């Protein structure tokens, strides 16, 4: 899903953040599934790492400029993360992503789950249903609840204060 001209996010392909600096295109590609991160300048690989932490920094020098590309997951549960490009110790730009969940009607959903769970418990204790039926119910409910979570990713580009004042 393309969030902006320079930011793309996908479950299968991961996240892609693209920056422009001094006529160079700097791209960070990161996979949430494998933890692999790679940084390219003008399609040339300059840094690569596998990371399972919530914060990573890639440092490298290109054409005499010391770059840092950082990826920080601010909140896994809320889907908040920031990707920042620094050149010679000065922030060039950053992208902030967060997942905006659509509100759901919990007053209807929760009682249905409780009633279904009670029916499973009563049926299991009376020998009407088997343990496998309860397991299928739990897995089905979890899948249904996961599919019900709808929302969208929101991307905000942040320029440093010095540029905003100029």
C-alpha positions as YAML, in Angstrom:
chain: A
units: angstrom
residues:
- id: 1
  name: UNK
  ca: [0.00, 0.00, 0.00]
- id: 2
  name: UNK
  ca: [1.55, 3.28, -1.10]
- id: 3
  name: UNK
  ca: [1.14, 5.87, 1.67]
- id: 4
  name: UNK
  ca: [2.98, 8.67, -0.09]
- id: 5
  name: UNK
  ca: [5.41, 9.21, -2.93]
- id: 6
  name: UNK
  ca: [8.25, 8.00, -0.70]
- id: 7
  name: UNK
  ca: [6.67, 5.54, 1.76]
- id: 8
  name: UNK
  ca: [5.19, 2.13, 1.04]
- id: 9
  name: UNK
  ca: [4.07, -0.59, 3.46]
- id: 10
  name: UNK
  ca: [3.00, -4.16, 2.77]
- id: 11
  name: UNK
  ca: [2.62, -7.33, 4.81]
- id: 12
  name: UNK
  ca: [4.46, -9.36, 2.20]
- id: 13
  name: UNK
  ca: [7.09, -6.86, 0.97]
- id: 14
  name: UNK
  ca: [7.66, -4.97, 4.23]
- id: 15
  name: UNK
  ca: [8.29, -1.24, 4.55]
- id: 16
  name: UNK
  ca: [10.08, 1.06, 2.13]
- id: 17
  name: UNK
  ca: [11.17, 4.59, 3.03]
- id: 18
  name: UNK
  ca: [12.79, 6.79, 0.37]
- id: 19
  name: UNK
  ca: [14.69, 10.03, 0.99]
- id: 20
  name: UNK
  ca: [16.32, 12.57, -1.31]
- id: 21
  name: UNK
  ca: [19.52, 14.38, -0.35]
- id: 22
  name: UNK
  ca: [22.13, 16.13, -2.52]
- id: 23
  name: UNK
  ca: [20.66, 14.58, -5.68]
- id: 24
  name: UNK
  ca: [20.92, 11.10, -4.16]
- id: 25
  name: UNK
  ca: [18.03, 8.73, -3.56]
- id: 26
  name: UNK
  ca: [18.41, 6.91, -0.24]
- id: 27
  name: UNK
  ca: [16.05, 3.98, 0.35]
- id: 28
  name: UNK
  ca: [15.55, 1.84, 3.46]
- id: 29
  name: UNK
  ca: [13.78, -1.48, 2.93]
- id: 30
  name: UNK
  ca: [12.74, -3.33, 6.09]
- id: 31
  name: UNK
  ca: [10.83, -6.56, 6.63]
- id: 32
  name: UNK
  ca: [8.78, -6.96, 9.82]
- id: 33
  name: UNK
  ca: [8.59, -10.70, 9.16]
- id: 34
  name: UNK
  ca: [12.29, -11.52, 8.72]
- id: 35
  name: UNK
  ca: [13.92, -8.51, 10.41]
- id: 36
  name: UNK
  ca: [16.08, -7.86, 7.34]
- id: 37
  name: UNK
  ca: [16.94, -4.22, 6.68]
- id: 38
  name: UNK
  ca: [18.84, -2.85, 3.69]
- id: 39
  name: UNK
  ca: [19.83, 0.70, 2.75]
- id: 40
  name: UNK
  ca: [20.49, 1.70, -0.85]
- id: 41
  name: UNK
  ca: [21.87, 4.89, -2.36]
- id: 42
  name: UNK
  ca: [20.99, 5.29, -6.01]
- id: 43
  name: UNK
  ca: [20.10, 1.55, -6.07]
- id: 44
  name: UNK
  ca: [23.55, 0.57, -4.70]
- id: 45
  name: UNK
  ca: [23.51, -1.43, -1.43]
- id: 46
  name: UNK
  ca: [25.46, 0.44, 1.28]
- id: 47
  name: UNK
  ca: [24.25, -1.17, 4.52]
- id: 48
  name: UNK
  ca: [22.48, -4.37, 5.45]
- id: 49
  name: UNK
  ca: [21.51, -5.96, 8.77]
- id: 50
  name: UNK
  ca: [19.05, -8.32, 10.39]
- id: 51
  name: UNK
  ca: [17.30, -6.68, 13.31]
- id: 52
  name: UNK
  ca: [14.66, -7.87, 15.75]
- id: 53
  name: UNK
  ca: [14.95, -4.89, 18.09]
- id: 54
  name: UNK
  ca: [12.60, -1.92, 18.17]
- id: 55
  name: UNK
  ca: [15.36, 0.48, 17.12]
- id: 56
  name: UNK
  ca: [18.09, 0.28, 14.49]
- id: 57
  name: UNK
  ca: [20.58, 2.69, 12.94]
- id: 58
  name: UNK
  ca: [22.51, 2.26, 9.71]
- id: 59
  name: UNK
  ca: [25.67, 4.41, 9.52]
- id: 60
  name: UNK
  ca: [27.70, 4.83, 6.34]
- id: 61
  name: UNK
  ca: [29.61, 7.45, 4.36]
- id: 62
  name: UNK
  ca: [28.83, 8.31, 0.76]
- id: 63
  name: UNK
  ca: [30.63, 11.01, -1.28]
- id: 64
  name: UNK
  ca: [32.16, 12.42, 1.91]
- id: 65
  name: UNK
  ca: [28.83, 12.72, 3.76]
- id: 66
  name: UNK
  ca: [28.26, 10.71, 6.94]
- id: 67
  name: UNK
  ca: [24.71, 9.36, 6.82]
- id: 68
  name: UNK
  ca: [22.53, 7.75, 9.46]
- id: 69
  name: UNK
  ca: [19.23, 6.07, 8.65]
- id: 70
  name: UNK
  ca: [17.30, 5.12, 11.76]
- id: 71
  name: UNK
  ca: [14.14, 3.08, 12.18]
- id: 72
  name: UNK
  ca: [12.40, 3.18, 15.55]
- id: 73
  name: UNK
  ca: [9.23, 1.33, 16.53]
- id: 74
  name: UNK
  ca: [7.61, 3.60, 19.12]
- id: 75
  name: UNK
  ca: [4.71, 1.25, 19.88]
- id: 76
  name: UNK
  ca: [4.14, -2.22, 18.47]
- id: 77
  name: UNK
  ca: [0.59, -2.39, 19.79]
- id: 78
  name: UNK
  ca: [-0.43, 1.01, 18.41]
- id: 79
  name: UNK
  ca: [1.51, 0.62, 15.16]
- id: 80
  name: UNK
  ca: [3.68, 3.72, 15.60]
- id: 81
  name: UNK
  ca: [7.12, 3.99, 14.00]
- id: 82
  name: UNK
  ca: [9.56, 6.62, 12.80]
- id: 83
  name: UNK
  ca: [12.20, 6.48, 10.06]
- id: 84
  name: UNK
  ca: [14.78, 9.29, 10.08]
- id: 85
  name: UNK
  ca: [17.59, 10.39, 7.75]
- id: 86
  name: UNK
  ca: [20.53, 12.36, 9.17]
- id: 87
  name: UNK
  ca: [23.46, 13.75, 7.17]
- id: 88
  name: UNK
  ca: [26.62, 14.92, 8.97]
- id: 89
  name: UNK
  ca: [24.72, 14.91, 12.26]
- id: 90
  name: UNK
  ca: [21.79, 17.04, 11.04]
- id: 91
  name: UNK
  ca: [18.31, 15.68, 10.53]
- id: 92
  name: UNK
  ca: [17.23, 15.90, 6.90]
- id: 93
  name: UNK
  ca: [13.72, 14.50, 7.24]
- id: 94
  name: UNK
  ca: [11.73, 11.79, 8.96]
- id: 95
  name: UNK
  ca: [8.55, 9.85, 8.35]
- id: 96
  name: UNK
  ca: [6.18, 8.97, 11.15]
- id: 97
  name: UNK
  ca: [3.75, 6.11, 10.60]
- id: 98
  name: UNK
  ca: [0.85, 5.08, 12.74]
- id: 99
  name: UNK
  ca: [-2.07, 2.73, 12.24]
- id: 100
  name: UNK
  ca: [-5.43, 4.47, 12.62]
- id: 101
  name: UNK
  ca: [-8.02, 1.85, 13.64]
- id: 102
  name: UNK
  ca: [-11.64, 2.25, 12.69]
- id: 103
  name: UNK
  ca: [-14.01, 2.15, 15.62]
- id: 104
  name: UNK
  ca: [-16.03, -1.05, 16.00]
- id: 105
  name: UNK
  ca: [-19.29, -1.72, 17.82]
- id: 106
  name: UNK
  ca: [-18.01, -3.56, 20.89]
- id: 107
  name: UNK
  ca: [-21.45, -3.44, 22.55]
- id: 108
  name: UNK
  ca: [-22.65, -5.98, 19.99]
- id: 109
  name: UNK
  ca: [-19.49, -8.04, 19.48]
- id: 110
  name: UNK
  ca: [-18.53, -8.69, 23.10]
- id: 111
  name: UNK
  ca: [-21.90, -10.15, 24.22]
- id: 112
  name: UNK
  ca: [-21.90, -12.45, 21.18]
- id: 113
  name: UNK
  ca: [-18.46, -13.77, 22.08]
- id: 114
  name: UNK
  ca: [-19.45, -14.21, 25.75]
- id: 115
  name: UNK
  ca: [-22.66, -16.05, 24.83]
- id: 116
  name: UNK
  ca: [-20.76, -18.27, 22.37]
- id: 117
  name: UNK
  ca: [-18.09, -19.01, 25.00]
- id: 118
  name: UNK
  ca: [-20.73, -19.83, 27.62]
- id: 119
  name: UNK
  ca: [-22.49, -22.15, 25.17]
- id: 120
  name: UNK
  ca: [-19.19, -23.89, 24.44]
- id: 121
  name: UNK
  ca: [-18.47, -24.28, 28.16]
- id: 122
  name: UNK
  ca: [-21.93, -25.67, 28.94]
- id: 123
  name: UNK
  ca: [-21.85, -27.97, 25.93]
- id: 124
  name: UNK
  ca: [-18.39, -29.24, 26.86]
- id: 125
  name: UNK
  ca: [-19.29, -29.85, 30.51]
- id: 126
  name: UNK
  ca: [-22.46, -31.76, 29.52]
- id: 127
  name: UNK
  ca: [-20.65, -33.87, 26.92]
- id: 128
  name: UNK
  ca: [-22.64, -32.40, 24.01]
- id: 129
  name: UNK
  ca: [-19.56, -31.07, 22.22]
- id: 130
  name: UNK
  ca: [-15.91, -32.18, 22.11]
- id: 131
  name: UNK
  ca: [-12.70, -30.41, 22.98]
- id: 132
  name: UNK
  ca: [-11.95, -30.04, 19.27]
- id: 133
  name: UNK
  ca: [-15.18, -28.11, 18.74]
- id: 134
  name: UNK
  ca: [-14.13, -25.67, 21.48]
- id: 135
  name: UNK
  ca: [-10.69, -25.27, 19.91]
- id: 136
  name: UNK
  ca: [-12.25, -24.61, 16.50]
- id: 137
  name: UNK
  ca: [-14.58, -22.06, 18.12]
- id: 138
  name: UNK
  ca: [-11.67, -20.25, 19.79]
- id: 139
  name: UNK
  ca: [-9.57, -20.21, 16.61]
- id: 140
  name: UNK
  ca: [-12.56, -19.11, 14.52]
- id: 141
  name: UNK
  ca: [-13.37, -16.31, 16.96]
- id: 142
  name: UNK
  ca: [-9.75, -15.13, 16.96]
- id: 143
  name: UNK
  ca: [-9.63, -15.08, 13.14]
- id: 144
  name: UNK
  ca: [-12.99, -13.29, 12.96]
- id: 145
  name: UNK
  ca: [-11.83, -10.68, 15.50]
- id: 146
  name: UNK
  ca: [-8.57, -10.17, 13.62]
- id: 147
  name: UNK
  ca: [-10.36, -9.66, 10.32]
- id: 148
  name: UNK
  ca: [-12.76, -7.20, 11.91]
- id: 149
  name: UNK
  ca: [-9.93, -4.82, 12.82]
- id: 150
  name: UNK
  ca: [-10.01, -2.39, 9.95]
- id: 151
  name: UNK
  ca: [-8.08, 0.79, 9.62]
- id: 152
  name: UNK
  ca: [-5.44, 2.51, 7.60]
- id: 153
  name: UNK
  ca: [-1.82, 3.51, 7.84]
- id: 154
  name: UNK
  ca: [-1.17, 7.25, 8.10]
- id: 155
  name: UNK
  ca: [2.20, 8.74, 7.14]
- id: 156
  name: UNK
  ca: [3.45, 12.17, 8.19]
- id: 157
  name: UNK
  ca: [6.67, 13.70, 6.87]
- id: 158
  name: UNK
  ca: [8.54, 15.84, 9.40]
- id: 159
  name: UNK
  ca: [11.12, 18.37, 8.31]
- id: 160
  name: UNK
  ca: [13.60, 19.79, 10.85]
- id: 161
  name: UNK
  ca: [12.69, 23.08, 12.55]
- id: 162
  name: UNK
  ca: [15.53, 24.98, 10.83]
- id: 163
  name: UNK
  ca: [13.96, 24.35, 7.41]
- id: 164
  name: UNK
  ca: [10.48, 25.30, 8.62]
- id: 165
  name: UNK
  ca: [11.71, 28.69, 9.84]
- id: 166
  name: UNK
  ca: [13.62, 29.49, 6.62]
...
